[in-house]
Amino acid sequence: MSRHPSSPPSRTAPAPPRRIGLIAGAGEFPVLVLRGARAAGVQVVVIGLAGCYDAAVRQAADVFHEAGIARLGRWIRLLRRAGVQQAVMAGQVRKAQMLALPRWRQWLAYLPDWTSIKVWYWAAADRRNDTLLRAVADEMSRKGVELIDSTTYTPEALAPAGTLTNFGLTAAQEADAALGWRVALEMGRLDVGQSVAVKDKDILAVEAIEGTDAMITRAGGLCLKGGWVLVKVAKPNQDMRFDVPTVGPDTIRRLAEAGAGALVVEAGKTLMLNRPELLALAEKHRIAVAAWSRPPE
């Protein structure tokens, strides 16, 4: 009687979740996530952050709830009641607006629930983005909702490597970008910001809590002759669940107003929203756009 080795068990990819949650902040990215998930046949339960989310997210959601920025316990309860086990966090929340208020007005404006208070005062060691967001993700996971890679349903939005405009950076701009890249990586390691403005191998401005847009305006005011380079990169150990570097047409408009000459982002780790419009605007304003995996040697 012949013996045949038993066949290994077949491995099939797990079916996508029937529903996902989407915690939607400001900007276009939450809309892209929602459309991508729907195209994949997944229902989307949206938690729109009050004062942040775009109306298009509310209109396209399968299920929609509004919740305050500091109402983490409510996010979790709503998602669990909807049968959601995985969620995506997408879109911006302006921390600078929160910190502009005195402490007592922050409490009145945002009315934090007990879960948010625990995370803010005890779970998070400091108030930097990664520290806070990882503490939020850990709390959600403990309550049965896992935060997943925010680009899961929008891989096409990640910047491809190469020169993306029909003209490239000058040699001087490449040298500035290489310096900016090294500085931006160190800033990312420290979780300070993602963007650096460089001109003639000198640092014009770095991004902190004010965000990239305000930093661009500041850099333009410091370099009136123009032609400077904006470098935007992911953190060395970027957690793709949140705070993924993002640029879009509005970034180019601000760069044009501020006299910039080039934009360099990290390929495969930077969201490039509405890429055709972004590149058309860049070419119109003669702003070279490139996506690097690392600076050229």
N, C-alpha and C positions, 0 to 999 in steps of 0.2 A: 504494500500500500504506500503510494507516494505521499510525501509530505510537502506541503507548500507553505512557505512562510506567510504568516498572517499579514495582511495589508495594514499599513499604518492608518489610523483614523483620519478621515478627511477633515481638513481645516477650512472652514468657510468664514468669511468676514462677518462679524456681527451685524445684524440689521440695524439701520439707523434708528434712533429713538423715535417713537411715534410723535412725540412733542418735545420741543426744547423751549427754554425760557430765553428771553432777550431783555436784558436790563439796558434801557436805551437812554443815553445822554444826548448831548447836542451834536449837530453835524450830520453829514451824509452817510457816514459809515453804518449806523444802525439800519438805515433803509437798505443798504446793500446786503447786510447780513440777513435781513428779513426776506428779501427777494431770493437770495441764494438758497436759503433753507426751504422756502416754498417750492423753488424749482427742483429741489432734491426730494420733494414729496413729504416734507416734515411740517407739521403744524407748529405755529409760533405763538407762544403766550408772552405778551410784551408787558414789562413793567416800565412805564414811561416815567422818568425822573422829573418831578414837578419843576417847571420853569426852564427845562432843558430840551426835551424831546421835540422832534419835528412832527408836524401834523400828519405828514405822509405815513409815519410809523403807526399812528393810531388808526388811520384809515385802512391800512393793509393788514393789520394784525388779525389773527384768528380769534384771539382773546386779548383784551386790553384792560390794564389797570393803571391808574396813576398812583405814584407813591413819592413821598418826600425823599430827598437825598440822604437824610439822616434817619431813615425808617427801615433799617436793615431787617428787623424782625418782621415787618409787614411784607417786604419782598419775599422772604423765605416762606411765610405762611401762604401767601397767594400762589406761589409756584408749587408748593406741595399740594395744596387743595386742587390744583389743576393737573396733578399727576406728573409734574415735571421733575426729572432726576438730573438733567444736565442743562446748563445755561451758558449763554454768551454775554459778556459785558462789553458794550461798544458805545463809543461816543464820548464827548468831553464833559467834564464837570469843572467849572472855574473855581479852583480853590482860592484864588486871590480875592474873588468877590466875597467869599465867606470870611476871610481873614481881615477884610476891610472894616468889618463891623466889630464893635466892642463885644466882649464875651456874652454879656447879658442879652444883647440884641441878636447874637448868633442863636442863642437858645430859643428866643421868641420867634425868630424867622424860620428856623429849621425843625424845632420841636423834636429833638432826637428821642427815639424810643430806647428801652433798656438795653436791647441787644447792641445798638449803635454806641451807647455810652460805655458798655463793657469793652467793646473793640477799641474805641477811641482812647480810653483812659488806662486800660489794663492789658489788653491783648497786643496792642501795637507799641513797640519800643520807642518809636518816634513818629513824626508826622510826614515823613517823605513818602512819595507815591507808592513805591514798591512795598514798603513796610506796612502801610495802611491797607493796600489792596490785597496783599497776601493774608493779612489778618482777617479781612472780609471773606476771602476765599476759604480760609480754614474754618471760619464760623459757619459758612454756608454748607461746607462739606460735612461738618459735624451734625448738621440738621438734615442731611440727606439730599442736598442739591450740589452737584459738582460743577464748578466753573471749568469750561473747556477752552481750547485755543480759539481766540476771537476771529481768526482768519479761516476757520474750518470750512465755512460756506462761501468764502470769497477769495480763493487762492489766486484767481486771475487778477486781483487788484494789487498784488505784491509787485514791486518794481522789478522788471527784468534787467539783467546785467548788460552794461554797454552804454554807449553814447546814444541818447534817446532823441535829441534834436538833430536837425540836418547839418549842424555845425558843432564842433567840439570845443572843449576848453582850450585856451591858449596855454603855452608852457608856464607862464607866470601864474595863471589860475590853477593849473594842476599842482604847482608847488604850494600855493596857498591852501588848496584843498587837502593836500597830504598833511600839512601842519594841523589844519582844523580837524582832520580825522583823528589824529593822535590825541588832541586835546578833548575832543568829544567823547572818545572811548573812555578816557579817564573820568570825565564828568559823569558818564553813564555808570561807571563802576561805583562811583560815590552816590549815585542816584540823585544828582543835582538837576540835570537837564539833558536834552538830546541834541541841541543845536549850537553851532559856533559860527560867528562871522569873522572872516579873515581878509586882510588886504595887505599886500606887500610883505608877506610873512610876519604880520603882526596881528594880534587878536583884538578885534574891534569890540566884540560883545559876546557874552555867553548867556544862554537861556537858564533862567531859574523859575521861580513860581509864576512869573508874569506870563509865561508861554511864548511860543515862537513868534506869533504875530507882533506882540509888543516889542520883542527883542529885535525883529527886523526893522521896525520903525526907529528904534533907538540907534541901531547900527547905521541906518541911512543918515541920521542927524549927525553922526560922528564922522562920516566919510562923504563929504559933499561932492567930491570929485567922482564918486561912483566906481563901478567896476569891481566891487568886492564880491566875495564868494560866501555862500551859505552852505555849511556842511551839516547834515542831519543823519545821525546813525542810531542804531539800536544799542542797548546796553550790552556789555560783553556776555552776560548771561541772561539775555532778554527773556522774560516770561511772556510768551505770546498770548497769554490769557488776557492781558490788559496793558494799557499804555504803550501800544505799538506805535512807532514813529509814523506820522501821517502828513502827506502834502496833498494839495489839490489846486484847482484853478485860483482860488483866493490867495494861496501862497504866492503864486506867480504875480498876481495883481499887486500884492504888497511889496514884493521884491522889485517890481518895476517902479513903483512909486518911490522906493527907497534907493534907487539907482544901482541895484545889484547887477552883476554881470554873469553869474553862474550859480547853479544849484547842484550839489552832489549829495546823493542819498545812498543808503546801504541796500544793495540788491537782495531781494528775497526776504527782507525783514522790514521794509518800509511800504506802507500802504500808499498807493498813488491813485487818489480818487479822480474819476472822470479823466482818465489819461489822455484821450484825444484832445479834449478842450485844454487841458493843462499844457500839452506840448504845442498846440496851436498858438496859445497865448505866449509861451516862452519864445517861439520863433518870431512872433510879431514884435516882441520887445527885445529881441536879440539877447536872450538869457540862455546860455548853454545849460543843458540838463544831462547829467550822467548818473548812472547807478553803478557803484563799485562794490565788489566783494571784499576788496582791500585796496589800499592805495597802490598805484603802479610803482614798480621798483625804480 
